[in-house]
Amino acid sequence: TLQGIIAARLDGLGSDEKALMLDAAVVGKVFWTGALGRDEESTRPTFHSLERKGFVRRQRRSSVEGQSELAFAHALVRDVAYGQIPRADRVTKHRRVAEWIESLGRPEDHAEMRAYHWRAALDLARASGADDDELAERARFALRDAGDRASGLNNHAAAASLYEDALGLWPDDAADRPDLLFRLARALFHAYDEDRRQQALETAREALLAAGDRESAAEAEVFLSHVAWDRGQGELVRDRLRRAEELAGDTVSAAAARVLATSARMHEIADEPDEGLRLGELAVSMAEELGLDELRAHALTTVGMAKNYFDLGSGIEDMERGLALALAIDSRVSSATVNNLAVQAIIAGDLERADMLYTEAFRLAERFGDRSSVRFIRANRIWGHWARGRWREAATEADAFILECEAGSPHTQESIVRAVRGMMRAARGDETGALFDHERAVALVRERQDPVQLQGMLALYVGALAEQGRHGEAGPILEEILPSIRAHGLHGAVSDVALHAEELDVVEALRRAIEEAPGPRVPWRKVCLEALDGRITSAADVFGEMGFLASEAYARLLAGERLVEEGVVGDGENQLVRARAFYRPLDATAYVRRAEARLAGAQSESA
């Protein structure tokens, strides 16, 4: 066998050469002269000989200053050499390597390798029947440090595995065990381990409370609020945050700053901008005082979002300051900030910019290993694909996203993904499937208890009902939408209602609600008012200026049908041709047929 041939070659080496090979095999595929417990000068001739014989090769540069770095010519050579070391000797050799790593002065740079060697020494000692408490202690601390290192590198799944290994060696009654439980829980949270992160956080919280660490328990509760929010559990989010606030109390601490920052964000996205702004500014101040740059970046973004509600664009500077800070410290917060800048671009009516920002937010989330943000932004990109006319991507990704939710991993963004799929289904002639998705979207957002998003989902549902001629069913829903506009401001999706307002007999009621709506005067308001004034073509033009290609095409389809019906055939045909040009490559067969039927009728009448 190949292993036998390699073993024979090793056995044919001189005693010094073979001893070096066995010691090097303990270090790993790559090794350094210092790790072998030998002087650099004395080993140079021996390694030159091993290089000539093809066992090892010298690296051009060494990652350890002042020491040569070499590598086995083949991993199998290392494995065979390691297998020739007597088991009784391996413990001592692994320990020597671990101690050498620690002697370098920056053990965190080689944390995983250090943990590997301490753990290997412990496992080998135990396998031989020894019970070495000192080795167990060195191994558990090394594993914890390696977990910290992996976490700092955004490799959260690896960090969780290392923390779990450390916990297996940690005494149950150790004072610092609750802290390690919390480190594991945070790693599972950031790794988006849906099967384990909630339980891990709850276990850590209870252990921290039992240890009297209310501040860290408050932080655990904040992370639990994020889990609830990811799953669209609005009431539970508020319960978690109330508990976190109770635990943090009036302290000036990292925990209190995290509670403030998270509460501010949740209030802002729940359409409570006054409270979001107040808490956000407190969080910025406390984070600055404590030198917590990541939390300050997060809170600055929230402050900017809240300011934009009162004066469109007035908070962008705060958000960009938050982004600059997050990028400067290489923080995962940057992806969420870019995502929120994309949302602000949509509100301002610039969908092309929003599309680019969503792409960048997704790239950052992947770079930082932030699987929670990756999943959230995926949903926003599905909406972007639909709005910008990339329906193949939108349909494929929407099906996958919804399948994940149905398979037991619920998500707060399922509602918007359902609505997008519903609109594509309608365009492709699946009326039953379209209504099912819209009904499910409304049910999901009700559970989320987000009044603004509920308004949007209800508006899209009304548009779907109106398109199918089910005007009577739309009436009760409209009675819910109109007060919501007055109370919370105008959601852009209300433009779907405005396009059908005449047939729904709600033109004046909707106009009054829009005129009374709080919040900034966004381009979506202009779209709605143009539609309510009967200028559907103008509404389509505004959609086009915004870069909202899907709604532009739909408005042109409606405008063309209406103009042809009113006898304005030339203008009507122009609108229908433009709508058909958008829908035909997207397999939107129902809308293509509608456009072609009207075009055929118009040509017949003109003939």
C-alpha positions as CSV (number, residue, x, y, z in Angstrom):
1,T,0.0,0.0,0.0
2,L,1.0,3.6,-0.3
3,Q,1.0,4.0,3.5
4,G,3.4,1.0,3.7
5,I,5.8,2.5,1.2
6,I,5.8,5.8,3.1
7,A,6.4,3.9,6.4
8,A,9.3,2.0,4.8
9,R,10.8,5.3,3.6
10,L,10.5,6.8,7.1
11,D,12.1,3.7,8.7
12,G,15.0,4.2,6.3
13,L,15.8,7.6,7.6
14,G,18.6,8.4,10.0
15,S,17.6,8.6,13.7
16,D,17.8,12.4,13.8
17,E,15.8,12.7,10.6
18,K,13.1,10.4,11.7
19,A,12.9,12.0,15.2
20,L,12.3,15.4,13.5
21,M,9.7,13.9,11.2
22,L,7.7,12.4,14.1
23,D,7.9,15.7,16.2
24,A,6.9,17.7,13.2
25,A,3.9,15.4,12.5
26,V,2.5,16.4,15.9
27,V,2.4,20.1,14.9
28,G,0.5,19.5,11.7
29,K,0.8,19.8,8.0
30,V,2.7,23.0,8.5
31,F,5.3,23.3,11.3
32,W,8.0,25.6,12.7
33,T,11.4,24.7,14.0
34,G,10.7,26.3,17.4
35,A,7.6,24.0,17.9
36,L,9.9,21.0,17.8
37,G,11.8,22.1,20.9
38,R,15.0,22.4,18.9
39,D,17.5,25.0,18.0
40,E,17.2,26.6,14.5
41,E,20.9,26.2,13.7
42,S,21.2,22.6,14.8
43,T,18.3,21.4,12.8
44,R,19.1,23.2,9.5
45,P,21.3,20.4,8.0
46,T,18.8,17.7,8.9
47,F,15.9,19.6,7.3
48,H,18.0,20.3,4.2
49,S,18.5,16.5,4.0
50,L,14.7,15.9,4.4
51,E,14.0,18.5,1.7
52,R,16.3,16.8,-0.7
53,K,14.7,13.5,0.0
54,G,11.2,14.9,-0.8
55,F,9.7,14.6,2.7
56,V,9.3,18.3,3.4
57,R,9.5,21.7,1.7
58,R,10.5,25.0,3.1
59,Q,8.0,27.9,2.8
60,R,9.2,31.1,1.3
61,R,7.9,33.2,4.2
62,S,7.3,32.2,7.8
63,S,4.3,33.3,9.8
64,V,6.4,33.1,13.0
65,E,9.2,35.7,13.1
66,G,12.7,34.3,13.5
67,Q,11.8,30.7,12.8
68,S,11.8,28.6,9.6
69,E,8.4,27.4,8.4
70,L,8.2,24.1,6.6
71,A,5.4,21.8,5.3
72,F,5.1,18.1,4.7
73,A,5.3,17.4,1.0
74,H,2.1,15.4,1.3
75,A,-0.5,15.2,4.0
76,L,-0.3,11.4,3.9
77,V,3.4,11.5,4.9
78,R,2.4,13.5,8.0
79,D,-0.4,11.0,8.8
80,V,1.9,8.0,8.6
81,A,4.6,9.7,10.6
82,Y,2.1,10.6,13.3
83,G,0.9,7.0,13.4
84,Q,4.4,5.8,14.2
85,I,4.6,7.9,17.5
86,P,4.0,5.7,20.5
87,R,0.7,6.7,22.2
88,A,2.4,7.3,25.5
89,D,4.7,9.9,23.9
90,R,1.9,11.9,22.1
91,V,0.6,13.6,25.3
92,T,4.0,15.1,26.0
93,K,4.5,16.2,22.4
94,H,1.1,17.9,22.0
95,R,1.6,19.6,25.3
96,R,5.1,20.9,24.2
97,V,3.5,22.3,21.0
98,A,0.7,24.0,23.0
99,E,3.2,25.6,25.4
100,W,5.3,26.8,22.4
101,I,2.3,28.5,20.9
102,E,1.6,30.3,24.2
103,S,5.3,31.3,24.4
104,L,4.9,33.3,21.2
105,G,3.2,36.1,23.1
106,R,0.1,36.4,20.9
107,P,-1.8,33.1,21.5
108,E,-5.0,34.6,20.2
109,D,-3.4,34.6,16.7
110,H,-3.1,30.8,16.9
111,A,-6.1,30.2,19.2
112,E,-7.6,27.3,17.3
113,M,-4.3,25.4,16.9
114,R,-3.5,26.0,20.6
115,A,-6.9,24.6,21.5
116,Y,-6.4,21.6,19.3
117,H,-3.1,20.6,20.9
118,W,-4.4,21.0,24.5
119,R,-7.5,19.1,23.7
120,A,-5.5,16.4,21.9
121,A,-3.2,16.1,24.9
122,L,-6.1,15.7,27.2
123,D,-7.9,13.2,25.1
124,L,-4.8,11.1,24.8
125,A,-4.1,11.3,28.5
126,R,-7.7,10.2,29.3
127,A,-7.5,7.4,26.8
128,S,-4.5,6.0,28.7
129,G,-6.4,6.1,32.0
130,A,-4.8,9.3,33.3
131,D,-6.9,12.0,34.9
132,D,-5.0,15.2,34.4
133,D,-6.9,18.1,36.0
134,E,-4.4,20.6,34.8
135,L,-4.7,19.5,31.2
136,A,-8.5,19.7,31.4
137,E,-8.2,23.3,32.7
138,R,-5.7,24.3,30.0
139,A,-7.9,22.7,27.3
140,R,-11.1,24.3,28.4
141,F,-9.7,27.8,28.5
142,A,-8.0,27.2,25.2
143,L,-11.2,26.1,23.6
144,R,-13.0,29.1,25.0
145,D,-10.3,31.4,23.6
146,A,-10.6,29.7,20.2
147,G,-14.3,30.2,20.3
148,D,-13.8,33.9,20.9
149,R,-11.3,34.1,18.0
150,A,-13.7,32.4,15.7
151,S,-16.5,34.7,16.8
152,G,-14.3,37.7,16.2
153,L,-13.8,36.4,12.6
154,N,-17.6,36.0,12.1
155,N,-17.3,32.2,11.9
156,H,-20.1,31.8,14.4
157,A,-20.9,28.1,13.7
158,A,-17.3,27.2,14.4
159,A,-17.3,29.4,17.5
160,A,-20.4,27.6,18.8
161,S,-18.8,24.2,18.3
162,L,-15.7,25.3,20.2
163,Y,-17.8,26.8,23.1
164,E,-19.7,23.5,23.3
165,D,-16.5,21.6,23.5
166,A,-15.3,24.0,26.3
167,L,-18.6,23.6,28.2
168,G,-18.1,19.8,28.2
169,L,-14.9,20.4,30.2
170,W,-16.2,23.2,32.4
171,P,-17.2,22.5,36.0
172,D,-20.9,22.7,36.6
173,D,-20.4,24.9,39.7
174,A,-17.7,27.2,38.2
175,A,-18.6,30.9,38.6
176,D,-17.8,31.7,35.0
177,R,-19.9,28.9,33.5
178,P,-23.0,31.2,32.9
179,D,-20.7,33.6,30.9
180,L,-19.6,30.7,28.7
181,L,-23.2,29.6,28.2
182,F,-24.0,33.1,27.0
183,R,-21.1,33.1,24.6
184,L,-22.4,29.9,23.1
185,A,-25.9,31.3,22.9
186,R,-24.7,34.4,21.1
187,A,-22.7,32.3,18.6
188,L,-25.8,30.2,17.9
189,F,-27.9,33.4,17.5
190,H,-25.5,34.9,15.0
191,A,-25.1,31.5,13.2
192,Y,-28.9,31.6,12.8
193,D,-29.2,28.1,14.3
194,E,-33.0,28.0,14.5
195,D,-33.1,24.7,16.2
196,R,-31.0,25.7,19.1
197,R,-30.6,29.5,19.5
198,Q,-33.7,30.2,21.5
199,Q,-33.2,27.4,24.0
200,A,-29.5,28.3,24.4
201,L,-30.4,32.0,25.1
202,E,-33.0,31.0,27.6
203,T,-30.6,28.6,29.3
204,A,-27.9,31.3,29.5
205,R,-30.4,33.9,30.8
206,E,-31.5,31.6,33.6
207,A,-27.9,30.8,34.5
208,L,-26.9,34.4,34.5
209,L,-29.9,35.3,36.7
210,A,-29.0,32.6,39.2
211,A,-25.4,34.0,39.3
212,G,-26.8,37.5,40.0
213,D,-25.7,38.9,36.6
214,R,-28.8,40.9,35.7
215,E,-27.0,43.0,33.1
216,S,-25.9,40.0,31.0
217,A,-29.3,38.4,31.5
218,A,-30.8,41.6,30.1
219,E,-28.6,41.3,27.0
220,A,-29.8,37.7,26.6
221,E,-33.4,38.9,26.7
222,V,-32.6,41.4,24.0
223,F,-31.3,38.6,21.7
224,L,-34.4,36.7,22.5
225,S,-36.5,39.7,21.3
226,H,-34.6,39.5,18.0
227,V,-35.5,35.8,17.7
228,A,-39.1,36.6,18.2
229,W,-38.9,39.5,15.7
230,D,-37.3,37.3,13.1
231,R,-40.3,35.0,13.5
232,G,-42.9,37.7,13.3
233,Q,-44.1,37.4,16.9
234,G,-44.9,41.0,17.6
235,E,-46.4,40.6,21.1
236,L,-43.5,38.4,22.3
237,V,-41.0,41.0,21.0
238,R,-42.6,43.6,23.3
239,D,-42.7,41.2,26.2
240,R,-39.0,40.3,25.8
241,L,-38.0,44.0,25.6
242,R,-40.0,44.9,28.7
243,R,-38.3,42.2,30.6
244,A,-34.9,43.3,29.3
245,E,-35.6,46.9,30.5
246,E,-36.6,45.6,33.9
247,L,-33.3,43.7,34.2
248,A,-31.1,46.5,33.0
249,G,-32.8,49.1,35.2
250,D,-31.2,52.5,35.3
251,T,-27.6,51.4,34.9
252,V,-25.1,52.9,32.5
253,S,-23.7,49.8,31.1
254,A,-23.2,47.8,27.8
255,A,-26.4,45.9,28.6
256,A,-28.5,49.1,29.2
257,A,-27.1,50.5,25.9
258,R,-28.0,47.4,24.0
259,V,-31.5,47.4,25.5
260,L,-32.0,51.1,24.6
261,A,-30.7,50.6,21.1
262,T,-32.9,47.6,20.4
263,S,-36.0,49.2,22.0
264,A,-35.5,52.3,19.9
265,R,-35.3,50.3,16.7
266,M,-38.4,48.2,17.6
267,H,-40.4,51.3,18.4
268,E,-39.3,53.0,15.1
269,I,-40.3,50.1,12.9
270,A,-43.6,49.7,14.8
271,D,-44.5,53.2,13.6
272,E,-43.7,54.9,16.9
273,P,-41.1,57.4,15.6
274,D,-41.3,59.8,18.6
275,E,-40.3,57.1,21.0
276,G,-37.9,55.5,18.6
277,L,-36.1,58.9,18.3
278,R,-36.1,59.5,22.0
279,L,-34.6,56.1,22.9
280,G,-32.3,56.2,19.9
281,E,-30.7,59.4,21.0
282,L,-30.3,58.1,24.6
283,A,-28.7,54.9,23.1
284,V,-26.3,57.0,21.0
285,S,-25.3,59.1,24.1
286,M,-24.7,56.1,26.3
287,A,-22.9,54.1,23.7
288,E,-20.6,57.1,23.1
289,E,-19.9,57.5,26.8
290,L,-19.0,53.8,27.1
291,G,-17.0,53.6,23.9
292,L,-19.4,51.1,22.4
293,D,-19.0,51.9,18.7
294,E,-21.1,49.1,17.3
295,L,-24.1,50.0,19.4
296,R,-23.6,53.7,18.5
297,A,-23.6,52.9,14.8
298,H,-26.8,50.9,15.3
299,A,-28.5,53.7,17.3
300,L,-27.4,56.4,14.8
301,T,-29.2,54.4,12.1
302,T,-32.4,54.3,14.2
303,V,-32.2,58.0,14.9
304,G,-31.9,58.7,11.2
305,M,-34.8,56.4,10.3
306,A,-37.0,58.2,12.9
307,K,-36.0,61.7,11.6
308,N,-36.9,60.7,8.1
309,Y,-40.5,60.0,9.2
310,F,-40.9,63.6,10.2
311,D,-38.9,65.2,7.4
312,L,-38.0,63.0,4.4
313,G,-34.3,62.7,4.0
314,S,-33.4,64.6,7.2
315,G,-32.0,61.5,8.9
316,I,-29.9,60.3,6.0
317,E,-26.8,62.0,7.4
318,D,-27.2,60.2,10.7
319,M,-27.7,56.9,8.9
320,E,-24.6,57.5,6.8
321,R,-22.6,58.4,9.9
322,G,-23.7,55.1,11.5
323,L,-22.7,53.2,8.3
324,A,-19.2,54.9,8.2
325,L,-18.7,54.0,11.9
326,A,-19.8,50.4,11.3
327,L,-17.5,50.0,8.3
328,A,-14.6,51.6,10.2
329,I,-14.8,49.0,13.0
330,D,-15.7,46.1,10.6
331,S,-19.0,45.5,12.2
332,R,-22.0,43.4,11.0
333,V,-24.2,46.3,11.8
334,S,-23.2,47.8,8.4
335,S,-25.4,45.3,6.4
336,A,-28.5,46.3,8.4
337,T,-27.7,50.0,7.9
338,V,-27.3,49.6,4.2
339,N,-30.6,47.6,4.1
340,N,-32.3,50.5,5.9
341,L,-30.8,53.0,3.5
342,A,-32.4,51.0,0.7
343,V,-35.8,51.2,2.5
344,Q,-35.4,55.0,2.7
345,A,-34.6,55.1,-1.0
346,I,-37.8,53.2,-1.7
347,I,-39.8,55.6,0.4
348,A,-38.1,58.5,-1.4
349,G,-39.1,56.9,-4.7
350,D,-35.7,55.8,-6.0
351,L,-36.0,52.1,-6.6
352,E,-32.9,51.9,-8.8
353,R,-30.7,53.1,-5.9
354,A,-32.6,50.8,-3.5
355,D,-31.9,47.9,-5.7
356,M,-28.2,48.6,-5.7
357,L,-28.2,49.1,-1.9
358,Y,-30.0,45.8,-1.3
359,T,-27.3,44.0,-3.3
360,E,-24.6,45.7,-1.2
361,A,-26.4,44.9,2.1
362,F,-26.6,41.3,1.1
363,R,-22.9,41.2,0.2
364,L,-22.0,42.7,3.6
365,A,-24.3,40.3,5.5
366,E,-22.7,37.3,3.8
367,R,-19.2,38.7,4.4
368,F,-19.9,39.0,8.2
369,G,-21.5,35.6,8.4
370,D,-24.7,37.3,9.6
371,R,-27.2,34.7,8.5
372,S,-30.1,36.5,10.2
373,S,-29.5,39.6,8.0
374,V,-28.9,37.4,5.0
375,R,-32.3,35.9,5.3
376,F,-34.1,39.2,6.0
377,I,-32.4,40.9,3.1
378,R,-33.1,37.9,0.8
379,A,-36.8,38.8,1.2
380,N,-36.2,42.4,0.3
381,R,-34.3,41.4,-2.7
382,I,-37.2,39.2,-3.8
383,W,-39.4,42.3,-3.7
384,G,-36.7,44.2,-5.6
385,H,-36.5,41.5,-8.3
386,W,-40.3,41.7,-8.8
387,A,-40.4,45.5,-8.8
388,R,-37.6,45.8,-11.3
389,G,-38.8,43.1,-13.7
390,R,-36.6,40.1,-12.8
391,W,-39.5,37.7,-12.2
392,R,-37.6,34.5,-12.9
393,E,-35.3,35.3,-9.9
394,A,-38.2,36.6,-7.9
395,A,-40.4,33.5,-8.4
396,T,-37.6,31.0,-7.8
397,E,-36.4,32.7,-4.6
398,A,-39.9,33.3,-3.4
399,D,-40.8,29.7,-3.6
400,A,-37.6,28.7,-1.8
401,F,-38.2,31.3,1.0
402,I,-41.8,30.3,1.6
403,L,-40.8,26.6,1.6
404,E,-38.3,27.3,4.4
405,C,-41.1,29.0,6.4
406,E,-43.5,26.1,5.8
407,A,-40.9,23.6,6.8
408,G,-40.7,25.0,10.3
409,S,-38.5,28.1,10.1
410,P,-41.0,31.0,10.2
411,H,-39.9,34.5,9.3
412,T,-41.3,38.0,9.7
413,Q,-40.7,38.6,6.0
414,E,-42.9,35.8,4.8
415,S,-45.8,38.2,4.4
416,I,-44.1,40.4,1.8
417,V,-42.7,37.4,-0.1
418,R,-46.2,35.9,-0.2
419,A,-47.6,39.2,-1.5
420,V,-45.0,39.3,-4.2
421,R,-45.7,35.7,-5.3
422,G,-49.4,36.5,-5.2
423,M,-49.0,39.4,-7.6
424,M,-46.9,37.3,-10.0
425,R,-49.5,34.5,-9.8
426,A,-52.2,36.9,-10.8
427,A,-50.2,38.1,-13.7
428,R,-49.7,34.5,-14.8
429,G,-53.4,33.6,-14.5
430,D,-53.4,31.7,-11.2
431,E,-56.2,33.7,-9.5
432,T,-56.8,31.1,-6.8
433,G,-53.1,30.9,-5.8
434,A,-52.9,34.7,-5.9
435,L,-55.7,35.2,-3.4
436,F,-54.3,32.4,-1.2
437,D,-51.0,34.1,-0.9
438,H,-52.5,37.5,-0.2
439,E,-54.8,36.1,2.5
440,R,-51.8,34.3,4.1
441,A,-49.7,37.5,3.9
442,V,-52.4,39.4,5.8
443,A,-52.7,36.8,8.5
444,L,-49.0,36.7,9.0
445,V,-48.6,40.4,9.3
446,R,-51.5,40.6,11.8
447,E,-49.5,38.2,14.0
448,R,-46.5,40.5,13.6
449,Q,-48.6,43.4,14.9
450,D,-47.0,46.0,12.6
451,P,-49.7,48.5,11.7
452,V,-47.9,50.1,8.7
453,Q,-47.1,46.7,7.1
454,L,-50.6,45.5,7.8
455,Q,-51.9,48.5,5.9
456,G,-49.6,47.6,3.0
457,M,-50.6,43.9,2.9
458,L,-54.3,44.8,3.1
459,A,-53.9,47.3,0.3
460,L,-52.4,44.6,-2.0
461,Y,-55.1,42.2,-1.0
462,V,-57.8,44.8,-2.0
463,G,-56.0,45.3,-5.3
464,A,-56.1,41.5,-5.9
465,L,-59.8,41.3,-5.0
466,A,-60.7,44.3,-7.3
467,E,-58.8,42.7,-10.2
468,Q,-61.0,39.6,-9.9
469,G,-64.2,41.7,-9.6
470,R,-64.8,40.8,-6.0
471,H,-65.6,44.3,-4.9
472,G,-68.0,43.4,-2.2
473,E,-65.2,41.5,-0.3
474,A,-62.9,44.5,-0.5
475,G,-65.4,46.8,1.3
476,P,-64.7,45.6,4.9
477,I,-61.0,45.7,4.3
478,L,-61.1,49.2,3.0
479,E,-62.8,50.2,6.3
480,E,-59.6,49.0,8.0
481,I,-57.2,50.7,5.6
482,L,-58.6,54.2,5.6
483,P,-58.3,54.8,9.4
484,S,-54.8,53.2,9.2
485,I,-53.7,55.8,6.7
486,R,-54.9,58.6,8.9
487,A,-53.2,57.2,12.0
488,H,-50.0,55.9,10.6
489,G,-49.3,57.6,7.3
490,L,-49.4,56.3,3.7
491,H,-47.9,53.0,2.8
492,G,-46.8,52.9,-0.9
493,A,-48.9,49.8,-1.6
494,V,-52.1,51.9,-1.2
495,S,-51.3,52.9,-4.8
496,D,-52.9,49.5,-5.7
497,V,-56.1,50.6,-4.1
498,A,-55.9,54.0,-5.8
499,L,-55.7,52.4,-9.2
500,H,-59.0,50.6,-8.6
501,A,-60.6,53.3,-6.4
502,E,-63.3,54.3,-9.0
503,E,-64.6,50.7,-9.4
504,L,-64.4,50.3,-5.6
505,D,-66.4,53.5,-5.1
506,V,-63.8,54.8,-2.7
507,V,-62.2,57.8,-4.6
508,E,-63.2,60.6,-2.2
509,A,-62.8,58.6,1.0
510,L,-59.3,57.6,0.0
511,R,-58.4,61.1,-1.1
512,R,-59.5,62.5,2.3
513,A,-57.5,59.8,4.2
514,I,-54.4,60.6,2.2
515,E,-54.7,64.3,2.7
516,E,-55.0,63.7,6.5
517,A,-52.2,61.3,6.6
518,P,-49.2,62.1,8.9
519,G,-45.6,61.7,7.7
520,P,-43.6,63.1,4.8
521,R,-45.0,63.9,1.4
522,V,-43.5,61.0,-0.5
523,P,-43.7,60.3,-4.3
524,W,-46.2,57.5,-3.5
525,R,-48.7,60.1,-2.5
526,K,-48.4,61.7,-5.9
527,V,-49.1,58.4,-7.6
528,C,-52.2,57.8,-5.5
529,L,-53.6,61.3,-6.2
530,E,-52.9,61.1,-9.9
531,A,-54.8,57.8,-10.0
532,L,-57.7,59.2,-7.9
533,D,-58.0,62.1,-10.3
534,G,-58.4,59.6,-13.1
535,R,-55.0,60.2,-14.6
536,I,-53.8,56.6,-14.6
537,T,-51.3,57.3,-17.4
538,S,-49.7,60.0,-15.3
539,A,-49.6,57.6,-12.3
540,A,-47.7,55.2,-14.6
541,D,-45.3,57.9,-15.6
542,V,-44.6,58.6,-11.9
543,F,-44.0,54.9,-11.3
544,G,-41.6,54.9,-14.3
545,E,-39.7,57.9,-12.8
546,M,-39.3,56.0,-9.6
547,G,-37.9,53.0,-11.3
548,F,-40.9,50.8,-10.2
549,L,-41.2,48.9,-13.4
550,A,-43.8,46.3,-12.3
551,S,-46.3,48.9,-11.1
552,E,-45.6,51.1,-14.1
553,A,-46.6,48.2,-16.4
554,Y,-49.7,47.4,-14.4
555,A,-50.8,51.0,-14.4
556,R,-50.3,51.2,-18.1
557,L,-52.4,48.1,-18.6
558,L,-55.2,49.6,-16.6
559,A,-54.8,53.0,-18.3
560,G,-54.8,51.4,-21.8
561,E,-58.0,49.4,-21.0
562,R,-59.7,52.5,-19.7
563,L,-58.7,54.7,-22.6
564,V,-59.8,52.2,-25.2
565,E,-63.1,51.9,-23.4
566,E,-63.5,55.7,-23.4
567,G,-62.7,55.8,-27.2
568,V,-59.2,57.3,-26.9
569,V,-57.9,54.5,-29.0
570,G,-54.5,55.8,-30.0
571,D,-53.4,56.6,-26.5
572,G,-54.9,53.5,-25.2
573,E,-53.1,51.3,-27.7
574,N,-49.8,53.0,-26.8
575,Q,-50.3,52.1,-23.1
576,L,-51.3,48.6,-23.9
577,V,-48.3,48.0,-26.2
578,R,-45.9,49.3,-23.5
579,A,-47.5,47.0,-20.8
580,R,-47.4,44.0,-23.1
581,A,-43.7,44.6,-23.8
582,F,-43.0,44.4,-20.1
583,Y,-45.1,41.3,-19.4
584,R,-44.4,39.1,-22.4
585,P,-40.8,38.2,-21.5
586,L,-41.9,37.5,-17.9
587,D,-44.5,34.8,-18.9
588,A,-47.2,37.0,-17.4
589,T,-49.6,35.3,-19.7
590,A,-52.9,36.6,-18.2
591,Y,-51.8,40.2,-18.5
592,V,-50.4,39.7,-22.0
593,R,-53.8,38.2,-23.0
594,R,-55.6,41.1,-21.5
595,A,-53.5,43.6,-23.4
596,E,-53.8,41.7,-26.7
597,A,-57.6,41.3,-26.3
598,R,-58.0,45.1,-25.8
599,L,-55.6,45.8,-28.7
600,A,-57.5,43.5,-31.0
601,G,-60.8,45.1,-29.9
602,A,-59.5,48.6,-30.5
603,Q,-58.2,47.7,-34.0
604,S,-61.6,46.1,-34.8
605,E,-63.4,49.2,-33.8
606,S,-61.1,51.5,-35.7
607,A,-61.5,49.3,-38.8
